[in-house]
């Protein structure tokens, strides 16, 4: 975790972690005392007459919430682990250089973070002008400059800690929670033999999913040949055209035009009604009549619903959700968010 931000770890997360750890510890002690293994999925949690309710049934129904709790537990542990590692690294490096930790931070982090240039302030203002409530660039320039410098300082700090981790041979064994997610026979990019597989659950009508497309493309270019992307449908019920668009993508796959249709639909999310999709199909080189017949028949509705159900079982509750070798990340993240996990996964395979 960034050293400047570590004091802001949410109190709620720490409280939740304490509760989880206490329950886990108590259960572990009880199991040892009883000489029994931990409950399995087939363990009966309750009976209603002759009807048994198992832990597996509970876990299936509560998959999304359980995954959130496990992820929260991992993130709080990871943040605290990063803090402890970074403190240890600074102690060692300060001792090696014969200076205080504060002096080391001053010379290696604070002094090396460049100020924001006027051009960067101008660019930030123009990009965000619509949501700045009419405030002028002149009025906001000092705040923007301070924010941009802080961002640069965080990047300098992160790079410095990476250097120290390499120098002092840091090896992290803390594992994130993982979910086994089938790739099914869904459309994929990248070699099947890739060391890292990303399974994406997404919705063609979701604006955040559209934004994520650019990031996914950058990730695939950055890790060309090392990463495989599998796209699975998760049409949200409040997006009226999402299921139709998902079926349209499958019909396009029938004609060998999946990725062309995929790109076209995300490129114009205002054109996802059935009639619009037929026109789009023609524009990307498909047989329009064949496509329309496929879409009207609902041929791939079951396939789309299977994707959705598999997503629910894996803990998906919103879009986009990605599983990188089973490690979940949610939302339209930046390339660095993917790279942190992908780099770790590639290192694990060495």
Buried (B, 14 or more C-beta within 10 A) or exposed (E): BBBEEBEEBEEEBEEBBEEBEEEEEEEEEEEEEEEEEEEEEEEEEEEEEEEEEBBEBBBEEEBBEBBBBBBBBBBBBBBBBBBEBBEEBBEEBBEEEEBEEEEBBEEBBEEBBEEBEEEBBEBBBEEEBEEEEEEEBEEBBEEBBEBBBBEBBBEBBBEBBEEBBEEEEBEEEEEBBEBEBBBEEBBBBBEEEBBBBBBBBBBBBBEBBBBBBEBBBBBBEEBEEBBBBBBBBBBBEEBEBBBBBBBBBBBBBBBEBBBBBBEBBBEEBEBBEBEBBBEBBBEBEBBEEEBBEBBEEEBBBEBBBBBBEBBBBBBBBBBBBBBBBBBBBBBBBEBEBBBEBBEBBBEEEE
